[in-house]
Amino acid sequence: MTSFTVDGPHEIEWENRKGGRQLVFDNFWNDGSKASHLAAERGCYVFVIRSGGGLTPVYIGQASVSFKQETFNPSNRHKYQNGFSNYAKGTPLMYFVVHPNQQGVTNKTQITEIEDFLIQAGVAANTELQNVKGTQKPKWSIKGVIRSGVGKRSSAEVEFRKIFNLHD
């Protein structure tokens, strides 16, 4: 089994401007920055807002070539800024799910599977997720187990959730 690692959080610079808060990406990958060691790595990345003690995913993507090449492309910058503008307060962060260094080719299939999983988890946590691909919510639920809203769970539902290690 391939084991990916999580690296982060890494703050993204921003500044107040006349039109509102604006993200600044220029120094993120500079030599000596806290994220510079990830520039050539591959995997998935998650743009997050930390606000009020919580973390909210805003956009999830994958990089099969390198994080530096794909994380802050023009399309992603636009999505990050759109998501960031929904928050009057909060700190923009980036987390990385890093493909292990190993001999052979990058496992793009696993990177895509992780991205799909993270998008599904992300849209469950934030209905305003900036992703387009993969955000369709399944049209089913299991009462008291998954996608069924709030309410007191029966003992069978609680136990069933434990079987699959499902948490709120």
VENVENPE-V347473 format. One record per backbone hydrogen bond with DSSP energy under -0.5 kcal/mol. CO is the residue of the C=O (numbers start at 0). NH is the residue of the N-H. E is the energy in kcal/mol with one decimal. If there is no record, write none. Layout:
{{CO NH E} {CO NH E}}
//
This chain:
{{1 3 -0.6} {4 97 -3.4} {6 95 -2.6} {9 93 -1.8} {12 23 -3.0} {14 21 -2.8} {16 19 -1.8} {19 16 -1.5} {21 14 -2.4} {23 12 -0.5} {24 27 -1.4} {26 29 -1.0} {27 34 -0.5} {29 32 -2.3} {32 35 -1.1} {34 37 -2.4} {35 38 -1.3} {37 40 -1.6} {37 66 -0.6} {38 67 -2.4} {40 66 -2.1} {41 98 -3.1} {42 62 -3.6} {43 96 -3.2} {44 60 -2.5} {45 47 -0.5} {45 94 -2.4} {46 57 -3.3} {46 58 -1.5} {47 92 -3.1} {48 50 -0.6} {48 55 -2.4} {49 90 -2.7} {50 53 -2.0} {53 50 -2.1} {55 48 -2.3} {57 129 -3.5} {58 46 -2.9} {60 44 -2.4} {62 42 -2.5} {65 69 -1.7} {66 70 -2.9} {69 72 -1.1} {72 76 -2.5} {73 77 -1.8} {74 78 -1.8} {75 79 -3.1} {76 80 -2.5} {77 81 -2.4} {78 82 -2.4} {79 83 -3.0} {80 84 -2.3} {82 85 -1.2} {83 86 -1.8} {85 87 -0.5} {90 49 -2.8} {91 11 -2.4} {92 47 -2.6} {93 9 -1.8} {94 45 -2.7} {95 6 -2.7} {95 97 -0.7} {96 43 -2.2} {97 4 -1.8} {99 101 -0.7} {105 107 -1.6} {106 110 -1.8} {107 111 -2.4} {108 112 -2.2} {109 113 -2.5} {110 114 -2.5} {111 115 -2.7} {112 116 -2.2} {113 117 -2.9} {114 118 -2.6} {115 119 -2.2} {116 120 -2.5} {117 121 -2.8} {118 122 -2.8} {119 123 -1.3} {120 124 -1.3} {121 125 -2.2} {125 128 -1.6} {131 134 -1.1} {140 142 -0.5} {141 144 -2.9} {141 145 -2.0} {145 141 -2.0} {153 157 -2.4} {154 158 -2.4} {155 159 -2.6} {156 160 -2.2} {157 161 -1.6} {158 162 -1.6} {159 163 -1.1} {160 165 -2.5} {161 164 -1.2}}
//
